[in-house]
């Protein structure tokens, strides 16, 4: 595994998440780090992925999150 670093300027932390912007859906998707870099995706460290802000009207989906069992009925899928 090649080491990739956070895309945020001035941040040299190891990337642990991949950010993808879906302009059609106005969604910023945060996922576990993709195995391959992609020019349309951004690698982010954990803190920067968690602290990501999206433009007004956009949604942010963090698929790294594992919901607690207590909430499992709300995410039946
Ligand atoms: Zn960072």
PDB file of the backbone (N, CA, C, O) and the ligand in Angstrom, with CONECT records:
HET     ZN  A 101       1
ATOM      1  N   UNK A   1       0.845  -1.191   0.000  1.00  0.00           N
ATOM      2  CA  UNK A   1       0.000   0.000   0.000  1.00  0.00           C
ATOM      3  C   UNK A   1       0.876   1.235   0.000  1.00  0.00           C
ATOM      4  O   UNK A   1       1.673   1.452   0.913  1.00  0.00           O
ATOM      5  N   UNK A   2       0.717   2.034  -1.030  1.00  0.00           N
ATOM      6  CA  UNK A   2       1.470   3.283  -1.095  1.00  0.00           C
ATOM      7  C   UNK A   2       0.861   4.281  -0.125  1.00  0.00           C
ATOM      8  O   UNK A   2      -0.352   4.313   0.079  1.00  0.00           O
ATOM      9  N   UNK A   3       1.703   5.074   0.454  1.00  0.00           N
ATOM     10  CA  UNK A   3       1.185   6.047   1.405  1.00  0.00           C
ATOM     11  C   UNK A   3       0.692   7.282   0.671  1.00  0.00           C
ATOM     12  O   UNK A   3       1.412   7.877  -0.131  1.00  0.00           O
ATOM     13  N   UNK A   4      -0.519   7.647   0.951  1.00  0.00           N
ATOM     14  CA  UNK A   4      -1.085   8.854   0.356  1.00  0.00           C
ATOM     15  C   UNK A   4      -1.390   9.827   1.481  1.00  0.00           C
ATOM     16  O   UNK A   4      -1.734   9.436   2.596  1.00  0.00           O
ATOM     17  N   UNK A   5      -1.258  11.073   1.164  1.00  0.00           N
ATOM     18  CA  UNK A   5      -1.451  12.082   2.193  1.00  0.00           C
ATOM     19  C   UNK A   5      -2.683  12.915   1.904  1.00  0.00           C
ATOM     20  O   UNK A   5      -3.188  12.963   0.783  1.00  0.00           O
ATOM     21  N   UNK A   6      -3.141  13.562   2.945  1.00  0.00           N
ATOM     22  CA  UNK A   6      -4.325  14.418   2.907  1.00  0.00           C
ATOM     23  C   UNK A   6      -4.172  15.502   1.840  1.00  0.00           C
ATOM     24  O   UNK A   6      -3.098  16.079   1.671  1.00  0.00           O
ATOM     25  N   UNK A   7      -5.275  15.768   1.120  1.00  0.00           N
ATOM     26  CA  UNK A   7      -5.254  16.750   0.035  1.00  0.00           C
ATOM     27  C   UNK A   7      -5.354  18.186   0.533  1.00  0.00           C
ATOM     28  O   UNK A   7      -5.154  19.129  -0.233  1.00  0.00           O
ATOM     29  N   UNK A   8      -5.667  18.352   1.823  1.00  0.00           N
ATOM     30  CA  UNK A   8      -5.783  19.715   2.338  1.00  0.00           C
ATOM     31  C   UNK A   8      -4.412  20.382   2.359  1.00  0.00           C
ATOM     32  O   UNK A   8      -3.438  19.799   2.836  1.00  0.00           O
ATOM     33  N   UNK A   9      -4.341  21.609   1.841  1.00  0.00           N
ATOM     34  CA  UNK A   9      -3.054  22.315   1.855  1.00  0.00           C
ATOM     35  C   UNK A   9      -2.488  22.416   3.263  1.00  0.00           C
ATOM     36  O   UNK A   9      -3.194  22.762   4.210  1.00  0.00           O
ATOM     37  N   UNK A  10      -1.229  22.113   3.380  1.00  0.00           N
ATOM     38  CA  UNK A  10      -0.573  22.242   4.669  1.00  0.00           C
ATOM     39  C   UNK A  10      -0.746  21.057   5.582  1.00  0.00           C
ATOM     40  O   UNK A  10      -0.178  21.022   6.674  1.00  0.00           O
ATOM     41  N   UNK A  11      -1.528  20.077   5.148  1.00  0.00           N
ATOM     42  CA  UNK A  11      -1.756  18.890   5.967  1.00  0.00           C
ATOM     43  C   UNK A  11      -0.992  17.724   5.346  1.00  0.00           C
ATOM     44  O   UNK A  11      -1.202  17.372   4.185  1.00  0.00           O
ATOM     45  N   UNK A  12      -0.113  17.140   6.133  1.00  0.00           N
ATOM     46  CA  UNK A  12       0.681  16.021   5.618  1.00  0.00           C
ATOM     47  C   UNK A  12       0.300  14.705   6.287  1.00  0.00           C
ATOM     48  O   UNK A  12       1.059  13.736   6.250  1.00  0.00           O
ATOM     49  N   UNK A  13      -0.875  14.679   6.893  1.00  0.00           N
ATOM     50  CA  UNK A  13      -1.315  13.460   7.552  1.00  0.00           C
ATOM     51  C   UNK A  13      -1.630  12.384   6.525  1.00  0.00           C
ATOM     52  O   UNK A  13      -1.954  12.678   5.374  1.00  0.00           O
ATOM     53  N   UNK A  14      -1.532  11.162   6.949  1.00  0.00           N
ATOM     54  CA  UNK A  14      -1.860  10.043   6.070  1.00  0.00           C
ATOM     55  C   UNK A  14      -3.354  10.037   5.773  1.00  0.00           C
ATOM     56  O   UNK A  14      -4.177  10.176   6.678  1.00  0.00           O
ATOM     57  N   UNK A  15      -3.691   9.878   4.515  1.00  0.00           N
ATOM     58  CA  UNK A  15      -5.096   9.850   4.116  1.00  0.00           C
ATOM     59  C   UNK A  15      -5.754   8.557   4.570  1.00  0.00           C
ATOM     60  O   UNK A  15      -5.188   7.474   4.427  1.00  0.00           O
ATOM     61  N   UNK A  16      -6.954   8.683   5.119  1.00  0.00           N
ATOM     62  CA  UNK A  16      -7.699   7.495   5.545  1.00  0.00           C
ATOM     63  C   UNK A  16      -9.080   7.467   4.910  1.00  0.00           C
ATOM     64  O   UNK A  16      -9.831   6.510   5.101  1.00  0.00           O
ATOM     65  N   UNK A  17      -9.421   8.501   4.160  1.00  0.00           N
ATOM     66  CA  UNK A  17     -10.752   8.573   3.553  1.00  0.00           C
ATOM     67  C   UNK A  17     -10.645   9.164   2.156  1.00  0.00           C
ATOM     68  O   UNK A  17      -9.698   9.883   1.839  1.00  0.00           O
ATOM     69  N   UNK A  18     -11.628   8.849   1.335  1.00  0.00           N
ATOM     70  CA  UNK A  18     -11.688   9.401  -0.016  1.00  0.00           C
ATOM     71  C   UNK A  18     -12.974  10.202  -0.146  1.00  0.00           C
ATOM     72  O   UNK A  18     -14.058   9.736   0.207  1.00  0.00           O
ATOM     73  N   UNK A  19     -12.830  11.410  -0.656  1.00  0.00           N
ATOM     74  CA  UNK A  19     -13.969  12.302  -0.844  1.00  0.00           C
ATOM     75  C   UNK A  19     -14.314  12.382  -2.319  1.00  0.00           C
ATOM     76  O   UNK A  19     -13.445  12.599  -3.164  1.00  0.00           O
ATOM     77  N   UNK A  20     -15.590  12.204  -2.617  1.00  0.00           N
ATOM     78  CA  UNK A  20     -16.067  12.325  -3.993  1.00  0.00           C
ATOM     79  C   UNK A  20     -17.208  13.330  -4.024  1.00  0.00           C
ATOM     80  O   UNK A  20     -18.148  13.233  -3.235  1.00  0.00           O
ATOM     81  N   UNK A  21     -17.130  14.286  -4.927  1.00  0.00           N
ATOM     82  CA  UNK A  21     -18.232  15.228  -5.109  1.00  0.00           C
ATOM     83  C   UNK A  21     -19.114  14.752  -6.243  1.00  0.00           C
ATOM     84  O   UNK A  21     -18.639  14.470  -7.343  1.00  0.00           O
ATOM     85  N   UNK A  22     -20.411  14.664  -5.961  1.00  0.00           N
ATOM     86  CA  UNK A  22     -21.378  14.351  -6.997  1.00  0.00           C
ATOM     87  C   UNK A  22     -22.144  15.631  -7.292  1.00  0.00           C
ATOM     88  O   UNK A  22     -23.055  16.004  -6.553  1.00  0.00           O
ATOM     89  N   UNK A  23     -21.773  16.294  -8.362  1.00  0.00           N
ATOM     90  CA  UNK A  23     -22.376  17.594  -8.651  1.00  0.00           C
ATOM     91  C   UNK A  23     -23.829  17.472  -9.071  1.00  0.00           C
ATOM     92  O   UNK A  23     -24.618  18.386  -8.833  1.00  0.00           O
ATOM     93  N   UNK A  24     -24.193  16.365  -9.690  1.00  0.00           N
ATOM     94  CA  UNK A  24     -25.580  16.170 -10.082  1.00  0.00           C
ATOM     95  C   UNK A  24     -26.490  16.010  -8.882  1.00  0.00           C
ATOM     96  O   UNK A  24     -27.598  16.547  -8.853  1.00  0.00           O
ATOM     97  N   UNK A  25     -26.019  15.274  -7.897  1.00  0.00           N
ATOM     98  CA  UNK A  25     -26.808  15.002  -6.705  1.00  0.00           C
ATOM     99  C   UNK A  25     -26.537  16.003  -5.589  1.00  0.00           C
ATOM    100  O   UNK A  25     -27.192  15.970  -4.547  1.00  0.00           O
ATOM    101  N   UNK A  26     -25.580  16.885  -5.805  1.00  0.00           N
ATOM    102  CA  UNK A  26     -25.172  17.846  -4.774  1.00  0.00           C
ATOM    103  C   UNK A  26     -24.837  17.115  -3.482  1.00  0.00           C
ATOM    104  O   UNK A  26     -25.322  17.449  -2.401  1.00  0.00           O
ATOM    105  N   UNK A  27     -24.018  16.139  -3.631  1.00  0.00           N
ATOM    106  CA  UNK A  27     -23.648  15.311  -2.502  1.00  0.00           C
ATOM    107  C   UNK A  27     -22.135  15.180  -2.421  1.00  0.00           C
ATOM    108  O   UNK A  27     -21.452  14.980  -3.425  1.00  0.00           O
ATOM    109  N   UNK A  28     -21.640  15.297  -1.219  1.00  0.00           N
ATOM    110  CA  UNK A  28     -20.232  15.010  -0.961  1.00  0.00           C
ATOM    111  C   UNK A  28     -20.180  13.672  -0.239  1.00  0.00           C
ATOM    112  O   UNK A  28     -20.740  13.516   0.846  1.00  0.00           O
ATOM    113  N   UNK A  29     -19.515  12.727  -0.843  1.00  0.00           N
ATOM    114  CA  UNK A  29     -19.489  11.377  -0.303  1.00  0.00           C
ATOM    115  C   UNK A  29     -18.124  11.072   0.295  1.00  0.00           C
ATOM    116  O   UNK A  29     -17.095  11.171  -0.374  1.00  0.00           O
ATOM    117  N   UNK A  30     -18.138  10.701   1.557  1.00  0.00           N
ATOM    118  CA  UNK A  30     -16.901  10.327   2.231  1.00  0.00           C
ATOM    119  C   UNK A  30     -16.906   8.818   2.415  1.00  0.00           C
ATOM    120  O   UNK A  30     -17.830   8.253   3.000  1.00  0.00           O
ATOM    121  N   UNK A  31     -15.882   8.186   1.917  1.00  0.00           N
ATOM    122  CA  UNK A  31     -15.791   6.734   2.025  1.00  0.00           C
ATOM    123  C   UNK A  31     -14.435   6.353   2.596  1.00  0.00           C
ATOM    124  O   UNK A  31     -13.531   7.180   2.712  1.00  0.00           O
ATOM    125  N   UNK A  32     -14.323   5.102   2.943  1.00  0.00           N
ATOM    126  CA  UNK A  32     -13.006   4.597   3.326  1.00  0.00           C
ATOM    127  C   UNK A  32     -12.063   4.795   2.144  1.00  0.00           C
ATOM    128  O   UNK A  32     -12.488   4.775   0.989  1.00  0.00           O
ATOM    129  N   UNK A  33     -10.819   4.978   2.433  1.00  0.00           N
ATOM    130  CA  UNK A  33      -9.838   5.291   1.396  1.00  0.00           C
ATOM    131  C   UNK A  33      -9.893   4.286   0.247  1.00  0.00           C
ATOM    132  O   UNK A  33      -9.802   3.075   0.447  1.00  0.00           O
ATOM    133  N   UNK A  34     -10.044   4.825  -0.956  1.00  0.00           N
ATOM    134  CA  UNK A  34     -10.027   3.968  -2.132  1.00  0.00           C
ATOM    135  C   UNK A  34      -8.615   3.441  -2.348  1.00  0.00           C
ATOM    136  O   UNK A  34      -7.632   4.089  -1.989  1.00  0.00           O
ATOM    137  N   UNK A  35      -8.535   2.268  -2.934  1.00  0.00           N
ATOM    138  CA  UNK A  35      -7.223   1.651  -3.107  1.00  0.00           C
ATOM    139  C   UNK A  35      -6.387   2.364  -4.161  1.00  0.00           C
ATOM    140  O   UNK A  35      -5.158   2.315  -4.127  1.00  0.00           O
ATOM    141  N   UNK A  36      -7.060   3.023  -5.094  1.00  0.00           N
ATOM    142  CA  UNK A  36      -6.323   3.736  -6.126  1.00  0.00           C
ATOM    143  C   UNK A  36      -6.720   5.197  -6.139  1.00  0.00           C
ATOM    144  O   UNK A  36      -7.890   5.538  -5.962  1.00  0.00           O
ATOM    145  N   UNK A  37      -5.742   6.053  -6.350  1.00  0.00           N
ATOM    146  CA  UNK A  37      -6.027   7.477  -6.458  1.00  0.00           C
ATOM    147  C   UNK A  37      -6.788   7.747  -7.750  1.00  0.00           C
ATOM    148  O   UNK A  37      -6.645   7.024  -8.735  1.00  0.00           O
ATOM    149  N   UNK A  38      -7.589   8.789  -7.728  1.00  0.00           N
ATOM    150  CA  UNK A  38      -8.398   9.147  -8.875  1.00  0.00           C
ATOM    151  C   UNK A  38      -8.409  10.663  -8.979  1.00  0.00           C
ATOM    152  O   UNK A  38      -8.555  11.349  -7.968  1.00  0.00           O
ATOM    153  N   UNK A  39      -8.256  11.196 -10.189  1.00  0.00           N
ATOM    154  CA  UNK A  39      -8.158  12.656 -10.328  1.00  0.00           C
ATOM    155  C   UNK A  39      -9.410  13.408  -9.893  1.00  0.00           C
ATOM    156  O   UNK A  39      -9.334  14.597  -9.586  1.00  0.00           O
ATOM    157  N   UNK A  40     -10.547  12.744  -9.861  1.00  0.00           N
ATOM    158  CA  UNK A  40     -11.770  13.422  -9.460  1.00  0.00           C
ATOM    159  C   UNK A  40     -12.123  13.181  -7.998  1.00  0.00           C
ATOM    160  O   UNK A  40     -13.182  13.594  -7.526  1.00  0.00           O
ATOM    161  N   UNK A  41     -11.237  12.518  -7.300  1.00  0.00           N
ATOM    162  CA  UNK A  41     -11.492  12.259  -5.890  1.00  0.00           C
ATOM    163  C   UNK A  41     -10.378  12.875  -5.057  1.00  0.00           C
ATOM    164  O   UNK A  41      -9.277  13.129  -5.547  1.00  0.00           O
ATOM    165  N   UNK A  42     -10.684  13.105  -3.813  1.00  0.00           N
ATOM    166  CA  UNK A  42      -9.721  13.726  -2.920  1.00  0.00           C
ATOM    167  C   UNK A  42      -9.469  12.807  -1.740  1.00  0.00           C
ATOM    168  O   UNK A  42     -10.401  12.283  -1.130  1.00  0.00           O
ATOM    169  N   UNK A  43      -8.225  12.626  -1.435  1.00  0.00           N
ATOM    170  CA  UNK A  43      -7.875  11.828  -0.263  1.00  0.00           C
ATOM    171  C   UNK A  43      -7.769  12.759   0.942  1.00  0.00           C
ATOM    172  O   UNK A  43      -7.143  13.817   0.866  1.00  0.00           O
ATOM    173  N   UNK A  44      -8.374  12.365   2.032  1.00  0.00           N
ATOM    174  CA  UNK A  44      -8.350  13.189   3.232  1.00  0.00           C
ATOM    175  C   UNK A  44      -7.946  12.357   4.437  1.00  0.00           C
ATOM    176  O   UNK A  44      -8.180  11.150   4.488  1.00  0.00           O
ATOM    177  N   UNK A  45      -7.334  13.029   5.406  1.00  0.00           N
ATOM    178  CA  UNK A  45      -7.062  12.370   6.674  1.00  0.00           C
ATOM    179  C   UNK A  45      -8.370  12.292   7.471  1.00  0.00           C
ATOM    180  O   UNK A  45      -9.361  12.919   7.098  1.00  0.00           O
ATOM    181  N   UNK A  46      -8.374  11.547   8.534  1.00  0.00           N
ATOM    182  CA  UNK A  46      -9.585  11.361   9.328  1.00  0.00           C
ATOM    183  C   UNK A  46     -10.204  12.657   9.814  1.00  0.00           C
ATOM    184  O   UNK A  46     -11.390  12.896   9.583  1.00  0.00           O
ATOM    185  N   UNK A  47      -9.421  13.506  10.491  1.00  0.00           N
ATOM    186  CA  UNK A  47      -9.982  14.763  10.999  1.00  0.00           C
ATOM    187  C   UNK A  47     -10.528  15.663   9.899  1.00  0.00           C
ATOM    188  O   UNK A  47     -11.578  16.280  10.080  1.00  0.00           O
ATOM    189  N   UNK A  48      -9.853  15.752   8.784  1.00  0.00           N
ATOM    190  CA  UNK A  48     -10.341  16.613   7.711  1.00  0.00           C
ATOM    191  C   UNK A  48     -11.581  16.012   7.042  1.00  0.00           C
ATOM    192  O   UNK A  48     -12.469  16.750   6.614  1.00  0.00           O
ATOM    193  N   UNK A  49     -11.647  14.711   6.949  1.00  0.00           N
ATOM    194  CA  UNK A  49     -12.848  14.071   6.394  1.00  0.00           C
ATOM    195  C   UNK A  49     -14.032  14.292   7.328  1.00  0.00           C
ATOM    196  O   UNK A  49     -15.144  14.565   6.877  1.00  0.00           O
ATOM    197  N   UNK A  50     -13.789  14.173   8.630  1.00  0.00           N
ATOM    198  CA  UNK A  50     -14.875  14.341   9.595  1.00  0.00           C
ATOM    199  C   UNK A  50     -15.312  15.793   9.700  1.00  0.00           C
ATOM    200  O   UNK A  50     -16.477  16.076   9.981  1.00  0.00           O
ATOM    201  N   UNK A  51     -14.382  16.714   9.474  1.00  0.00           N
ATOM    202  CA  UNK A  51     -14.690  18.129   9.603  1.00  0.00           C
ATOM    203  C   UNK A  51     -15.089  18.789   8.304  1.00  0.00           C
ATOM    204  O   UNK A  51     -15.221  20.010   8.224  1.00  0.00           O
ATOM    205  N   UNK A  52     -15.279  17.975   7.296  1.00  0.00           N
ATOM    206  CA  UNK A  52     -15.609  18.508   5.974  1.00  0.00           C
ATOM    207  C   UNK A  52     -16.882  19.346   5.992  1.00  0.00           C
ATOM    208  O   UNK A  52     -17.898  18.945   6.560  1.00  0.00           O
ATOM    209  N   UNK A  53     -16.810  20.498   5.369  1.00  0.00           N
ATOM    210  CA  UNK A  53     -18.004  21.317   5.206  1.00  0.00           C
ATOM    211  C   UNK A  53     -18.393  21.304   3.740  1.00  0.00           C
ATOM    212  O   UNK A  53     -17.535  21.341   2.859  1.00  0.00           O
ATOM    213  N   UNK A  54     -19.681  21.252   3.487  1.00  0.00           N
ATOM    214  CA  UNK A  54     -20.151  21.227   2.113  1.00  0.00           C
ATOM    215  C   UNK A  54     -20.889  22.535   1.821  1.00  0.00           C
ATOM    216  O   UNK A  54     -21.356  23.203   2.744  1.00  0.00           O
ATOM    217  N   UNK A  55     -20.992  22.895   0.561  1.00  0.00           N
ATOM    218  CA  UNK A  55     -21.688  24.132   0.197  1.00  0.00           C
ATOM    219  C   UNK A  55     -23.152  24.092   0.613  1.00  0.00           C
ATOM    220  O   UNK A  55     -23.727  23.021   0.808  1.00  0.00           O
ATOM    221  N   UNK A  56     -23.744  25.271   0.745  1.00  0.00           N
ATOM    222  CA  UNK A  56     -25.158  25.355   1.096  1.00  0.00           C
ATOM    223  C   UNK A  56     -25.993  24.584   0.075  1.00  0.00           C
ATOM    224  O   UNK A  56     -25.790  24.708  -1.132  1.00  0.00           O
ATOM    225  N   UNK A  57     -26.926  23.791   0.576  1.00  0.00           N
ATOM    226  CA  UNK A  57     -27.786  23.020  -0.311  1.00  0.00           C
ATOM    227  C   UNK A  57     -27.239  21.644  -0.658  1.00  0.00           C
ATOM    228  O   UNK A  57     -27.899  20.845  -1.322  1.00  0.00           O
ATOM    229  N   UNK A  58     -26.026  21.382  -0.199  1.00  0.00           N
ATOM    230  CA  UNK A  58     -25.410  20.083  -0.459  1.00  0.00           C
ATOM    231  C   UNK A  58     -25.597  19.165   0.738  1.00  0.00           C
ATOM    232  O   UNK A  58     -25.749  19.610   1.876  1.00  0.00           O
ATOM    233  N   UNK A  59     -25.581  17.892   0.449  1.00  0.00           N
ATOM    234  CA  UNK A  59     -25.636  16.895   1.505  1.00  0.00           C
ATOM    235  C   UNK A  59     -24.259  16.264   1.644  1.00  0.00           C
ATOM    236  O   UNK A  59     -23.472  16.208   0.699  1.00  0.00           O
ATOM    237  N   UNK A  60     -24.001  15.798   2.839  1.00  0.00           N
ATOM    238  CA  UNK A  60     -22.726  15.134   3.099  1.00  0.00           C
ATOM    239  C   UNK A  60     -23.019  13.742   3.635  1.00  0.00           C
ATOM    240  O   UNK A  60     -23.675  13.593   4.666  1.00  0.00           O
ATOM    241  N   UNK A  61     -22.543  12.748   2.953  1.00  0.00           N
ATOM    242  CA  UNK A  61     -22.752  11.375   3.395  1.00  0.00           C
ATOM    243  C   UNK A  61     -21.420  10.777   3.802  1.00  0.00           C
ATOM    244  O   UNK A  61     -20.464  10.756   3.027  1.00  0.00           O
ATOM    245  N   UNK A  62     -21.377  10.303   5.007  1.00  0.00           N
ATOM    246  CA  UNK A  62     -20.154   9.685   5.502  1.00  0.00           C
ATOM    247  C   UNK A  62     -20.391   8.192   5.627  1.00  0.00           C
ATOM    248  O   UNK A  62     -20.999   7.726   6.591  1.00  0.00           O
ATOM    249  N   UNK A  63     -19.918   7.464   4.668  1.00  0.00           N
ATOM    250  CA  UNK A  63     -20.147   6.015   4.664  1.00  0.00           C
ATOM    251  C   UNK A  63     -19.119   5.266   5.490  1.00  0.00           C
ATOM    252  O   UNK A  63     -19.124   4.037   5.542  1.00  0.00           O
ATOM    253  N   UNK A  64     -18.237   6.016   6.136  1.00  0.00           N
ATOM    254  CA  UNK A  64     -17.302   5.342   7.023  1.00  0.00           C
ATOM    255  C   UNK A  64     -17.995   4.962   8.313  1.00  0.00           C
ATOM    256  O   UNK A  64     -17.566   4.053   9.024  1.00  0.00           O
ATOM    257  N   UNK A  65     -19.088   5.679   8.611  1.00  0.00           N
ATOM    258  CA  UNK A  65     -19.758   5.515   9.893  1.00  0.00           C
ATOM    259  C   UNK A  65     -20.459   4.171   9.988  1.00  0.00           C
ATOM    260  O   UNK A  65     -21.143   3.739   9.060  1.00  0.00           O
ATOM    261  N   UNK A  66     -20.278   3.530  11.112  1.00  0.00           N
ATOM    262  CA  UNK A  66     -21.034   2.322  11.404  1.00  0.00           C
ATOM    263  C   UNK A  66     -22.020   2.691  12.496  1.00  0.00           C
ATOM    264  O   UNK A  66     -21.629   3.099  13.589  1.00  0.00           O
ATOM    265  N   UNK A  67     -23.305   2.545  12.190  1.00  0.00           N
ATOM    266  CA  UNK A  67     -24.312   2.974  13.148  1.00  0.00           C
ATOM    267  C   UNK A  67     -24.343   2.065  14.369  1.00  0.00           C
ATOM    268  O   UNK A  67     -24.150   0.855  14.256  1.00  0.00           O
ATOM    269  N   UNK A  68     -24.584   2.648  15.519  1.00  0.00           N
ATOM    270  CA  UNK A  68     -24.751   1.833  16.735  1.00  0.00           C
ATOM    271  C   UNK A  68     -25.943   0.896  16.594  1.00  0.00           C
ATOM    272  O   UNK A  68     -26.884   1.184  15.855  1.00  0.00           O
ATOM    273  N   UNK A  69     -25.900  -0.206  17.293  1.00  0.00           N
ATOM    274  CA  UNK A  69     -26.963  -1.196  17.199  1.00  0.00           C
ATOM    275  C   UNK A  69     -28.327  -0.594  17.537  1.00  0.00           C
ATOM    276  O   UNK A  69     -29.350  -1.003  16.988  1.00  0.00           O
ATOM    277  N   UNK A  70     -28.329   0.380  18.448  1.00  0.00           N
ATOM    278  CA  UNK A  70     -29.576   0.982  18.883  1.00  0.00           C
ATOM    279  C   UNK A  70     -30.303   1.676  17.735  1.00  0.00           C
ATOM    280  O   UNK A  70     -31.517   1.870  17.797  1.00  0.00           O
ATOM    281  N   UNK A  71     -29.579   2.045  16.706  1.00  0.00           N
ATOM    282  CA  UNK A  71     -30.178   2.753  15.592  1.00  0.00           C
ATOM    283  C   UNK A  71     -30.398   1.829  14.387  1.00  0.00           C
ATOM    284  O   UNK A  71     -30.823   2.284  13.325  1.00  0.00           O
ATOM    285  N   UNK A  72     -30.113   0.560  14.549  1.00  0.00           N
ATOM    286  CA  UNK A  72     -30.127  -0.333  13.405  1.00  0.00           C
ATOM    287  C   UNK A  72     -31.504  -0.422  12.761  1.00  0.00           C
ATOM    288  O   UNK A  72     -31.610  -0.674  11.561  1.00  0.00           O
ATOM    289  N   UNK A  73     -32.586  -0.212  13.564  1.00  0.00           N
ATOM    290  CA  UNK A  73     -33.911  -0.301  12.994  1.00  0.00           C
ATOM    291  C   UNK A  73     -34.160   0.825  11.987  1.00  0.00           C
ATOM    292  O   UNK A  73     -35.032   0.713  11.126  1.00  0.00           O
ATOM    293  N   UNK A  74     -33.386   1.908  12.102  1.00  0.00           N
ATOM    294  CA  UNK A  74     -33.575   3.054  11.215  1.00  0.00           C
ATOM    295  C   UNK A  74     -32.791   2.891   9.919  1.00  0.00           C
ATOM    296  O   UNK A  74     -33.006   3.629   8.957  1.00  0.00           O
ATOM    297  N   UNK A  75     -31.893   1.934   9.899  1.00  0.00           N
ATOM    298  CA  UNK A  75     -31.093   1.718   8.701  1.00  0.00           C
ATOM    299  C   UNK A  75     -31.194   0.253   8.295  1.00  0.00           C
ATOM    300  O   UNK A  75     -30.199  -0.466   8.205  1.00  0.00           O
ATOM    301  N   UNK A  76     -32.439  -0.161   8.053  1.00  0.00           N
ATOM    302  CA  UNK A  76     -32.711  -1.564   7.790  1.00  0.00           C
ATOM    303  C   UNK A  76     -31.965  -2.097   6.581  1.00  0.00           C
ATOM    304  O   UNK A  76     -31.720  -3.299   6.481  1.00  0.00           O
ATOM    305  N   UNK A  77     -31.609  -1.227   5.677  1.00  0.00           N
ATOM    306  CA  UNK A  77     -30.934  -1.691   4.474  1.00  0.00           C
ATOM    307  C   UNK A  77     -29.514  -2.122   4.835  1.00  0.00           C
ATOM    308  O   UNK A  77     -28.759  -2.551   3.963  1.00  0.00           O
TER     309      UNK A  77
HETATM  310 ZN    ZN A 101      -5.768  16.509   6.665  1.00  0.00          ZN
END
